[in-house]
Amino acid sequence: MAKGKNVFYCQSCGYESAKWMGQCPGCREWNTFVEEPVIVTRNSQKRASLIKKQNPTLLSKVSGENSLRISTGIREFDRVLGGGIVEGSMVLVGGDPGIGKSTLLLQMCLLLVSQKHKVLYISGEESLQQIKIRADRLGNHGGDLMMLCETDLEAIQEVIERIKPQLVVIDSIQTMCKSDVSSAPGSVSQVRESTGVFMKIAKTLGVTVFIVGHVTKEGVVAGPRVLEHMVDTVLYFEGERHAVYRILRSVKNRFGSTNEIGVFEMGQKGLTEVLNPSQYLLDGRPEGASGSVVACLMEGTRPVMVEVQALVCRTNFNMARRTAAGMDYNRVNLLMAVIEKRLGLSLSNWDAYVNIAGGMKLNAPALDLAVVTAIISSYKDFPVDEKTIVFGEVGLAGEVRGVSMAAQCIQEAKKLGFQRCILPKVNMTGVDKEEIELTGISNLRELMGKL
């Protein structure tokens, strides 16, 4: 028999409790528990009789060959996935509303259909006419794309098992509902049960499943945290809604690196790949302006050059204001404290505004030295040479520490015509010094002398 009862789930991490609690013991968040009805099924038969006998497999007997990957037709998308789509994998794509998640996945589906792949696009939020309008705007070269507007999980499962597509897109997981669960679509129970069903479909039938997930105001995927643990790959689509740049970032990938990013530009005909983001992000740099410095850092295997801007001006209030856009606010405060202590510059009565041009959001340690250089440049009101790039990590003692893959950063600088590079002294060994002047420094006082 089936017996109904109510339990409380944490919306942040999925922690289960028999009673409501103000603070979750799992993730330490406050006021995240919601009540959800569940059904407990009691089977009269002995569970031992249903268990199949399993024998362990020796590691030496397991094939180590890489899984066959399918190219999406979008090189930036393939880069983030680790080289393409893996058969039977489950991918979660999250991002802010209107950022372009559905557009990107529909573009991928149309390209795969044009390559004679069998694709099913399931939408629980839009009608067939709305999807058709978007497909026409993108350039409808995938007339054989199968579409289904449905939210009932049992009906969707029957369709997938009957037509057996190679790839399925679910837009979105928060609209799916299972009749056995009495809670509303989008609740903790529904999201968890729906994800479990799609995971079983992906692993048993070998169907690749892409799931669109809504995000909360904090920028994380809505629903239980267990959702991200169940899937194979978690991708976040980032960027300002009114800006043209979009960043596809991998935060979990069982089949590739989690450090890769894909850069896109939003246009009238959908998302366009940006194959050289460094050149794209440096367009429109000011000439002869103080507080503007070019930095180079690694995003996965790709060197990316960005412009770091700083504006330091005297405050009109008792407390100076600090603002950071595109990087960690606390990191900016830390670096300014190092400048005051180690270089003797009094910044307590000065407002400071730091910005990464182009809408990029970066937290790499290699950005530290460029931020310090930009702040000093704006404070002293002297411009840094336009053909100079700066990168390196800054410690609390004012020392400049080495960064990984410095040679790739220097090669990227040469390609874009830069003539001088200020970098940590420990990165000077093993670097090609031709065609570019390398200036190694070990602390911030040496930086002041070189500037």
Secondary structure, DSSP 8 states (H G I E B T S, - for coil): -EEEEEEEEETTT--EESS--SB-TTT--BS-EEEEEEEEE--SS-GGGT--------GGGS------EE--S-HHHHHHHTSSEETT-EEEEEE-TTSSHHHHHHHHHHHHHHTT--EEEEESSS-HHHHHHHHHHH----TT-EEEE--BHHHHHHHHHHH--SEEEEE-GGG-B-TT--S-TTSHHHHHHHHHHHHHHHHHH--EEEEEE-B-TTSSBSS-THHHHHSSEEEEEES-TTSSEEEEEEEEETTS-SS-EEEEEEETTEEEE-S-HHHHHHTT--SS-TTEEEEEEEETTEEEEEEEEEEEEE-SSSS--EEEESS-HHHHHHHHHHHHHHH----TTEEEEEEETTS-----GGGHHHHHHHHHHHHHT----TTEEE--EE-TTSBEE--S-HHHHHHHHHHTT--EEEEEGGG-TT---TTSEEEEESBHHHHHHH-
